[in-house]
Amino acid sequence: MINSHTFNVLFWLKKTSVRRDETLPIYARIYLDSTRVDLSTKQVILEEDWCEKSKRAFKRRKNASLINEELDAMSSNLKKAYLELKDGYAFLFIAFF
């Protein structure tokens, strides 16, 4: 029996939480099948420094490379954790039967 799952991570600005310095928190939205979970990345950015199309900071803005590296690392770690859990589940399923 093979189960197929969809897993995706994207980043978005929480525009309802504007801070005093006018920055917005960056959140990660994780989709597993049809379920979604939002997590704070602990990163903030000005709205004009955020590219809605790429879901990353504009490359020529202050701290953009640092923010984008953090987001890429978070995405990579989340995907790695998902694969480890998925592979572990498959191993347990096979070992059990």
A tleap script that builds the chain and sets N, CA, C and O, in Angstrom:
source leaprc.protein.ff14SB
mol = sequence {
  NMET ILE ASN SER HIE THR PHE ASN VAL LEU
  PHE TRP LEU LYS LYS THR SER VAL ARG ARG
  ASP GLU THR LEU PRO ILE TYR ALA ARG ILE
  TYR LEU ASP SER THR ARG VAL ASP LEU SER
  THR LYS GLN VAL ILE LEU GLU GLU ASP TRP
  CYS GLU LYS SER LYS ARG ALA PHE LYS ARG
  ARG LYS ASN ALA SER LEU ILE ASN GLU GLU
  LEU ASP ALA MET SER SER ASN LEU LYS LYS
  ALA TYR LEU GLU LEU LYS ASP GLY TYR ALA
  PHE LEU PHE ILE ALA PHE CPHE
}
set mol.1.N position { 0.840 -1.175 0.000 }
set mol.1.CA position { 0.000 0.000 0.000 }
set mol.1.C position { 0.890 1.244 0.000 }
set mol.1.O position { 1.709 1.422 0.902 }
set mol.2.N position { 0.735 2.079 -0.979 }
set mol.2.CA position { 1.529 3.294 -1.092 }
set mol.2.C position { 0.616 4.494 -0.882 }
set mol.2.O position { -0.400 4.653 -1.558 }
set mol.3.N position { 1.006 5.336 0.075 }
set mol.3.CA position { 0.248 6.566 0.322 }
set mol.3.C position { 0.965 7.725 -0.338 }
set mol.3.O position { 2.183 7.857 -0.220 }
set mol.4.N position { 0.229 8.546 -1.018 }
set mol.4.CA position { 0.792 9.725 -1.652 }
set mol.4.C position { 0.335 10.956 -0.876 }
set mol.4.O position { -0.861 11.162 -0.666 }
set mol.5.N position { 1.293 11.764 -0.456 }
set mol.5.CA position { 0.986 12.967 0.292 }
set mol.5.C position { 1.525 14.179 -0.456 }
set mol.5.O position { 2.519 14.093 -1.178 }
set mol.6.N position { 0.858 15.292 -0.272 }
set mol.6.CA position { 1.380 16.541 -0.802 }
set mol.6.C position { 1.913 17.355 0.369 }
set mol.6.O position { 1.272 17.451 1.415 }
set mol.7.N position { 3.085 17.935 0.182 }
set mol.7.CA position { 3.722 18.750 1.216 }
set mol.7.C position { 4.283 19.986 0.550 }
set mol.7.O position { 4.965 19.894 -0.472 }
set mol.8.N position { 3.999 21.143 1.126 }
set mol.8.CA position { 4.496 22.381 0.557 }
set mol.8.C position { 4.702 23.405 1.665 }
set mol.8.O position { 3.980 23.413 2.662 }
set mol.9.N position { 5.697 24.268 1.475 }
set mol.9.CA position { 5.976 25.355 2.408 }
set mol.9.C position { 6.023 26.648 1.612 }
set mol.9.O position { 6.712 26.732 0.595 }
set mol.10.N position { 5.288 27.660 2.073 }
set mol.10.CA position { 5.405 28.984 1.459 }
set mol.10.C position { 5.421 30.031 2.554 }
set mol.10.O position { 4.983 29.783 3.677 }
set mol.11.N position { 5.927 31.195 2.217 }
set mol.11.CA position { 6.074 32.268 3.190 }
set mol.11.C position { 5.146 33.416 2.830 }
set mol.11.O position { 4.886 33.669 1.653 }
set mol.12.N position { 4.652 34.104 3.840 }
set mol.12.CA position { 3.729 35.202 3.636 }
set mol.12.C position { 3.872 36.210 4.766 }
set mol.12.O position { 4.386 35.895 5.839 }
set mol.13.N position { 3.407 37.429 4.505 }
set mol.13.CA position { 3.442 38.488 5.507 }
set mol.13.C position { 2.112 38.530 6.242 }
set mol.13.O position { 1.048 38.493 5.625 }
set mol.14.N position { 2.181 38.607 7.547 }
set mol.14.CA position { 0.964 38.735 8.343 }
set mol.14.C position { 0.635 40.218 8.457 }
set mol.14.O position { 1.107 40.911 9.358 }
set mol.15.N position { -0.179 40.681 7.530 }
set mol.15.CA position { -0.454 42.113 7.402 }
set mol.15.C position { -1.360 42.660 8.499 }
set mol.15.O position { -1.509 43.876 8.614 }
set mol.16.N position { -1.963 41.802 9.299 }
set mol.16.CA position { -2.797 42.265 10.408 }
set mol.16.C position { -1.973 42.555 11.660 }
set mol.16.O position { -2.515 43.024 12.661 }
set mol.17.N position { -0.663 42.279 11.613 }
set mol.17.CA position { 0.205 42.470 12.776 }
set mol.17.C position { 1.318 43.472 12.483 }
set mol.17.O position { 2.499 43.146 12.598 }
set mol.18.N position { 0.941 44.680 12.109 }
set mol.18.CA position { 1.929 45.714 11.819 }
set mol.18.C position { 2.569 46.149 13.136 }
set mol.18.O position { 1.873 46.443 14.108 }
set mol.19.N position { 3.904 46.186 13.157 }
set mol.19.CA position { 4.631 46.592 14.354 }
set mol.19.C position { 4.823 48.108 14.367 }
set mol.19.O position { 4.532 48.788 13.383 }
set mol.20.N position { 5.304 48.615 15.467 }
set mol.20.CA position { 5.493 50.064 15.606 }
set mol.20.C position { 6.457 50.633 14.575 }
set mol.20.O position { 6.300 51.771 14.133 }
set mol.21.N position { 7.448 49.844 14.196 }
set mol.21.CA position { 8.419 50.312 13.197 }
set mol.21.C position { 7.937 50.045 11.766 }
set mol.21.O position { 8.710 50.149 10.814 }
set mol.22.N position { 6.649 49.698 11.627 }
set mol.22.CA position { 5.976 49.446 10.348 }
set mol.22.C position { 6.450 48.178 9.634 }
set mol.22.O position { 6.176 47.995 8.448 }
set mol.23.N position { 7.155 47.311 10.348 }
set mol.23.CA position { 7.537 46.025 9.760 }
set mol.23.C position { 6.414 45.019 10.001 }
set mol.23.O position { 5.574 45.187 10.885 }
set mol.24.N position { 6.431 43.980 9.193 }
set mol.24.CA position { 5.438 42.911 9.283 }
set mol.24.C position { 6.150 41.590 9.556 }
set mol.24.O position { 7.232 41.349 9.021 }
set mol.25.N position { 5.555 40.735 10.381 }
set mol.25.CA position { 6.172 39.429 10.612 }
set mol.25.C position { 6.009 38.516 9.392 }
set mol.25.O position { 4.990 38.551 8.703 }
set mol.26.N position { 7.030 37.708 9.146 }
set mol.26.CA position { 6.992 36.723 8.062 }
set mol.26.C position { 6.581 35.381 8.665 }
set mol.26.O position { 7.176 34.918 9.638 }
set mol.27.N position { 5.574 34.775 8.084 }
set mol.27.CA position { 5.082 33.483 8.549 }
set mol.27.C position { 5.340 32.416 7.490 }
set mol.27.O position { 5.381 32.700 6.293 }
set mol.28.N position { 5.511 31.194 7.955 }
set mol.28.CA position { 5.609 30.035 7.068 }
set mol.28.C position { 4.264 29.332 7.098 }
set mol.28.O position { 3.713 29.076 8.169 }
set mol.29.N position { 3.744 29.023 5.938 }
set mol.29.CA position { 2.504 28.252 5.835 }
set mol.29.C position { 2.885 26.878 5.302 }
set mol.29.O position { 3.430 26.745 4.206 }
set mol.30.N position { 2.591 25.871 6.092 }
set mol.30.CA position { 2.925 24.491 5.745 }
set mol.30.C position { 1.636 23.769 5.365 }
set mol.30.O position { 0.663 23.755 6.119 }
set mol.31.N position { 1.655 23.181 4.192 }
set mol.31.CA position { 0.516 22.390 3.731 }
set mol.31.C position { 0.913 20.916 3.731 }
set mol.31.O position { 1.947 20.543 3.177 }
set mol.32.N position { 0.086 20.088 4.355 }
set mol.32.CA position { 0.233 18.641 4.275 }
set mol.32.C position { -1.129 18.102 3.883 }
set mol.32.O position { -2.087 18.153 4.654 }
set mol.33.N position { -1.190 17.580 2.654 }
set mol.33.CA position { -2.454 17.200 2.041 }
set mol.33.C position { -3.352 18.438 2.024 }
set mol.33.O position { -2.976 19.442 1.418 }
set mol.34.N position { -4.496 18.408 2.650 }
set mol.34.CA position { -5.380 19.579 2.612 }
set mol.34.C position { -5.352 20.366 3.924 }
set mol.34.O position { -6.160 21.274 4.122 }
set mol.35.N position { -4.427 20.020 4.816 }
set mol.35.CA position { -4.317 20.693 6.106 }
set mol.35.C position { -3.204 21.723 6.048 }
set mol.35.O position { -2.148 21.477 5.465 }
set mol.36.N position { -3.447 22.889 6.658 }
set mol.36.CA position { -2.421 23.915 6.681 }
set mol.36.C position { -2.145 24.348 8.117 }
set mol.36.O position { -3.024 24.336 8.979 }
set mol.37.N position { -0.884 24.731 8.338 }
set mol.37.CA position { -0.441 25.220 9.631 }
set mol.37.C position { 0.421 26.447 9.385 }
set mol.37.O position { 1.256 26.447 8.480 }
set mol.38.N position { 0.228 27.493 10.182 }
set mol.38.CA position { 1.031 28.702 10.074 }
set mol.38.C position { 1.986 28.784 11.251 }
set mol.38.O position { 1.597 28.580 12.401 }
set mol.39.N position { 3.251 29.087 10.946 }
set mol.39.CA position { 4.287 29.234 11.970 }
set mol.39.C position { 5.013 30.547 11.779 }
set mol.39.O position { 5.251 30.973 10.649 }
set mol.40.N position { 5.368 31.191 12.880 }
set mol.40.CA position { 6.167 32.403 12.793 }
set mol.40.C position { 7.609 32.039 12.473 }
set mol.40.O position { 8.143 31.066 13.006 }
set mol.41.N position { 8.236 32.821 11.602 }
set mol.41.CA position { 9.648 32.596 11.285 }
set mol.41.C position { 10.559 33.424 12.184 }
set mol.41.O position { 11.780 33.273 12.142 }
set mol.42.N position { 9.971 34.295 12.994 }
set mol.42.CA position { 10.707 35.229 13.856 }
set mol.42.C position { 11.479 36.258 13.036 }
set mol.42.O position { 12.417 36.873 13.544 }
set mol.43.N position { 11.096 36.451 11.774 }
set mol.43.CA position { 11.694 37.455 10.897 }
set mol.43.C position { 10.655 38.533 10.619 }
set mol.43.O position { 9.458 38.252 10.556 }
set mol.44.N position { 11.124 39.772 10.452 }
set mol.44.CA position { 10.237 40.878 10.102 }
set mol.44.C position { 10.826 41.631 8.919 }
set mol.44.O position { 12.033 41.605 8.681 }
set mol.45.N position { 9.938 42.306 8.180 }
set mol.45.CA position { 10.375 43.029 6.987 }
set mol.45.C position { 9.359 44.133 6.678 }
set mol.45.O position { 8.182 44.019 7.020 }
set mol.46.N position { 9.819 45.176 6.041 }
set mol.46.CA position { 8.906 46.195 5.550 }
set mol.46.C position { 8.138 45.633 4.351 }
set mol.46.O position { 8.686 44.864 3.561 }
set mol.47.N position { 6.886 46.015 4.223 }
set mol.47.CA position { 6.060 45.482 3.138 }
set mol.47.C position { 6.640 45.802 1.767 }
set mol.47.O position { 6.550 44.979 0.856 }
set mol.48.N position { 7.233 46.982 1.603 }
set mol.48.CA position { 7.784 47.353 0.294 }
set mol.48.C position { 9.070 46.587 -0.045 }
set mol.48.O position { 9.532 46.626 -1.185 }
set mol.49.N position { 9.643 45.897 0.934 }
set mol.49.CA position { 10.841 45.086 0.689 }
set mol.49.C position { 10.493 43.625 0.380 }
set mol.49.O position { 11.391 42.809 0.175 }
set mol.50.N position { 9.214 43.292 0.347 }
set mol.50.CA position { 8.751 41.910 0.144 }
set mol.50.C position { 8.210 41.733 -1.263 }
set mol.50.O position { 7.422 42.549 -1.741 }
set mol.51.N position { 8.633 40.667 -1.923 }
set mol.51.CA position { 8.135 40.337 -3.253 }
set mol.51.C position { 7.032 39.293 -3.120 }
set mol.51.O position { 7.298 38.154 -2.737 }
set mol.52.N position { 5.805 39.671 -3.432 }
set mol.52.CA position { 4.668 38.752 -3.328 }
set mol.52.C position { 4.769 37.592 -4.315 }
set mol.52.O position { 4.282 36.495 -4.041 }
set mol.53.N position { 5.390 37.831 -5.440 }
set mol.53.CA position { 5.490 36.788 -6.463 }
set mol.53.C position { 6.440 35.671 -6.030 }
set mol.53.O position { 6.099 34.492 -6.124 }
set mol.54.N position { 7.630 36.043 -5.556 }
set mol.54.CA position { 8.618 35.032 -5.169 }
set mol.54.C position { 8.507 34.620 -3.709 }
set mol.54.O position { 9.129 33.645 -3.290 }
set mol.55.N position { 7.715 35.360 -2.928 }
set mol.55.CA position { 7.547 35.106 -1.496 }
set mol.55.C position { 8.882 35.189 -0.752 }
set mol.55.O position { 9.163 34.406 0.156 }
set mol.56.N position { 9.680 36.149 -1.162 }
set mol.56.CA position { 10.990 36.400 -0.559 }
set mol.56.C position { 11.237 37.904 -0.525 }
set mol.56.O position { 10.495 38.683 -1.122 }
set mol.57.N position { 12.293 38.296 0.184 }
set mol.57.CA position { 12.683 39.706 0.224 }
set mol.57.C position { 13.316 40.074 -1.116 }
set mol.57.O position { 14.005 39.261 -1.732 }
set mol.58.N position { 13.072 41.329 -1.565 }
set mol.58.CA position { 13.731 41.803 -2.777 }
set mol.58.C position { 15.239 41.756 -2.557 }
set mol.58.O position { 15.724 42.170 -1.504 }
set mol.59.N position { 15.976 41.258 -3.533 }
set mol.59.CA position { 17.405 40.989 -3.374 }
set mol.59.C position { 18.253 42.214 -3.093 }
set mol.59.O position { 19.287 42.094 -2.436 }
set mol.60.N position { 17.867 43.362 -3.555 }
set mol.60.CA position { 18.707 44.550 -3.407 }
set mol.60.C position { 18.345 45.393 -2.181 }
set mol.60.O position { 18.780 46.540 -2.070 }
set mol.61.N position { 17.578 44.851 -1.288 }
set mol.61.CA position { 17.177 45.582 -0.091 }
set mol.61.C position { 18.062 45.211 1.093 }
set mol.61.O position { 18.737 44.182 1.088 }
set mol.62.N position { 18.043 46.071 2.103 }
set mol.62.CA position { 18.844 45.854 3.305 }
set mol.62.C position { 18.439 44.548 3.986 }
set mol.62.O position { 17.252 44.282 4.176 }
set mol.63.N position { 19.417 43.750 4.345 }
set mol.63.CA position { 19.229 42.466 5.044 }
set mol.63.C position { 18.480 41.418 4.223 }
set mol.63.O position { 18.090 40.384 4.764 }
set mol.64.N position { 18.274 41.658 2.950 }
set mol.64.CA position { 17.504 40.714 2.126 }
set mol.64.C position { 18.184 39.352 2.033 }
set mol.64.O position { 17.528 38.316 2.141 }
set mol.65.N position { 19.495 39.356 1.833 }
set mol.65.CA position { 20.176 38.062 1.687 }
set mol.65.C position { 20.108 37.271 2.993 }
set mol.65.O position { 19.953 36.050 2.969 }
set mol.66.N position { 20.221 37.953 4.120 }
set mol.66.CA position { 20.125 37.274 5.412 }
set mol.66.C position { 18.724 36.690 5.618 }
set mol.66.O position { 18.580 35.539 6.028 }
set mol.67.N position { 17.707 37.484 5.333 }
set mol.67.CA position { 16.324 37.011 5.489 }
set mol.67.C position { 16.049 35.852 4.543 }
set mol.67.O position { 15.478 34.843 4.956 }
set mol.68.N position { 16.444 35.978 3.281 }
set mol.68.CA position { 16.193 34.907 2.313 }
set mol.68.C position { 16.942 33.625 2.678 }
set mol.68.O position { 16.415 32.527 2.496 }
set mol.69.N position { 18.162 33.756 3.190 }
set mol.69.CA position { 18.903 32.573 3.628 }
set mol.69.C position { 18.196 31.883 4.789 }
set mol.69.O position { 18.120 30.655 4.836 }
set mol.70.N position { 17.677 32.678 5.727 }
set mol.70.CA position { 16.931 32.105 6.852 }
set mol.70.C position { 15.671 31.386 6.371 }
set mol.70.O position { 15.356 30.293 6.842 }
set mol.71.N position { 14.958 31.999 5.436 }
set mol.71.CA position { 13.739 31.378 4.908 }
set mol.71.C position { 14.066 30.099 4.136 }
set mol.71.O position { 13.355 29.101 4.258 }
set mol.72.N position { 15.132 30.128 3.349 }
set mol.72.CA position { 15.535 28.926 2.610 }
set mol.72.C position { 15.937 27.805 3.563 }
set mol.72.O position { 15.591 26.644 3.344 }
set mol.73.N position { 16.667 28.154 4.622 }
set mol.73.CA position { 17.083 27.150 5.603 }
set mol.73.C position { 15.862 26.566 6.312 }
set mol.73.O position { 15.787 25.356 6.531 }
set mol.74.N position { 14.910 27.422 6.670 }
set mol.74.CA position { 13.704 26.938 7.332 }
set mol.74.C position { 12.917 26.012 6.413 }
set mol.74.O position { 12.457 24.954 6.844 }
set mol.75.N position { 12.760 26.399 5.159 }
set mol.75.CA position { 12.049 25.561 4.199 }
set mol.75.C position { 12.745 24.214 4.032 }
set mol.75.O position { 12.097 23.168 4.017 }
set mol.76.N position { 14.045 24.248 3.908 }
set mol.76.CA position { 14.821 23.023 3.756 }
set mol.76.C position { 14.690 22.115 4.978 }
set mol.76.O position { 14.509 20.905 4.839 }
set mol.77.N position { 14.780 22.695 6.166 }
set mol.77.CA position { 14.661 21.909 7.395 }
set mol.77.C position { 13.271 21.307 7.561 }
set mol.77.O position { 13.135 20.169 8.012 }
set mol.78.N position { 12.243 22.063 7.200 }
set mol.78.CA position { 10.884 21.534 7.278 }
set mol.78.C position { 10.686 20.375 6.310 }
set mol.78.O position { 10.082 19.362 6.663 }
set mol.79.N position { 11.191 20.523 5.096 }
set mol.79.CA position { 11.067 19.445 4.110 }
set mol.79.C position { 11.862 18.213 4.530 }
set mol.79.O position { 11.417 17.082 4.334 }
set mol.80.N position { 13.037 18.439 5.107 }
set mol.80.CA position { 13.859 17.325 5.597 }
set mol.80.C position { 13.130 16.587 6.720 }
set mol.80.O position { 13.098 15.357 6.736 }
set mol.81.N position { 12.548 17.330 7.650 }
set mol.81.CA position { 11.813 16.711 8.755 }
set mol.81.C position { 10.619 15.913 8.227 }
set mol.81.O position { 10.348 14.811 8.704 }
set mol.82.N position { 9.918 16.461 7.256 }
set mol.82.CA position { 8.787 15.756 6.657 }
set mol.82.C position { 9.239 14.434 6.035 }
set mol.82.O position { 8.608 13.397 6.243 }
set mol.83.N position { 10.327 14.474 5.279 }
set mol.83.CA position { 10.823 13.253 4.635 }
set mol.83.C position { 11.270 12.219 5.664 }
set mol.83.O position { 11.031 11.024 5.489 }
set mol.84.N position { 11.916 12.673 6.733 }
set mol.84.CA position { 12.340 11.740 7.778 }
set mol.84.C position { 11.141 11.089 8.449 }
set mol.84.O position { 11.143 9.886 8.711 }
set mol.85.N position { 10.119 11.889 8.726 }
set mol.85.CA position { 8.908 11.331 9.337 }
set mol.85.C position { 8.200 10.384 8.376 }
set mol.85.O position { 7.731 9.320 8.779 }
set mol.86.N position { 8.126 10.765 7.127 }
set mol.86.CA position { 7.473 9.932 6.119 }
set mol.86.C position { 8.214 8.607 5.954 }
set mol.86.O position { 7.591 7.547 5.917 }
set mol.87.N position { 9.534 8.665 5.854 }
set mol.87.CA position { 10.324 7.443 5.709 }
set mol.87.C position { 10.249 6.584 6.966 }
set mol.87.O position { 10.202 5.357 6.880 }
set mol.88.N position { 10.237 7.218 8.122 }
set mol.88.CA position { 10.120 6.485 9.385 }
set mol.88.C position { 8.782 5.794 9.500 }
set mol.88.O position { 8.696 4.668 9.990 }
set mol.89.N position { 7.731 6.472 9.047 }
set mol.89.CA position { 6.403 5.873 9.070 }
set mol.89.C position { 6.349 4.672 8.143 }
set mol.89.O position { 5.784 3.637 8.499 }
set mol.90.N position { 6.924 4.798 6.969 }
set mol.90.CA position { 6.940 3.670 6.020 }
set mol.90.C position { 7.700 2.490 6.614 }
set mol.90.O position { 7.288 1.338 6.479 }
set mol.91.N position { 8.829 2.797 7.281 }
set mol.91.CA position { 9.619 1.732 7.911 }
set mol.91.C position { 8.815 1.043 9.002 }
set mol.91.O position { 8.813 -0.185 9.083 }
set mol.92.N position { 8.127 1.817 9.846 }
set mol.92.CA position { 7.311 1.231 10.907 }
set mol.92.C position { 6.172 0.415 10.330 }
set mol.92.O position { 5.844 -0.652 10.850 }
set mol.93.N position { 5.571 0.902 9.266 }
set mol.93.CA position { 4.462 0.198 8.635 }
set mol.93.C position { 4.925 -1.153 8.101 }
set mol.93.O position { 4.250 -2.164 8.294 }
set mol.94.N position { 6.078 -1.170 7.428 }
set mol.94.CA position { 6.609 -2.409 6.864 }
set mol.94.C position { 7.059 -3.360 7.970 }
set mol.94.O position { 6.817 -4.565 7.891 }
set mol.95.N position { 7.712 -2.822 9.000 }
set mol.95.CA position { 8.208 -3.658 10.095 }
set mol.95.C position { 7.052 -4.261 10.890 }
set mol.95.O position { 7.164 -5.379 11.392 }
set mol.96.N position { 5.966 -3.545 11.005 }
set mol.96.CA position { 4.824 -4.012 11.785 }
set mol.96.C position { 4.126 -5.178 11.095 }
set mol.96.O position { 3.672 -6.114 11.754 }
set mol.97.N position { 4.041 -5.122 9.774 }
set mol.97.CA position { 3.352 -6.191 9.045 }
set mol.97.C position { 4.382 -7.054 8.449 }
set mol.97.O position { 4.055 -8.034 7.779 }
savepdb mol mol.pdb
quit
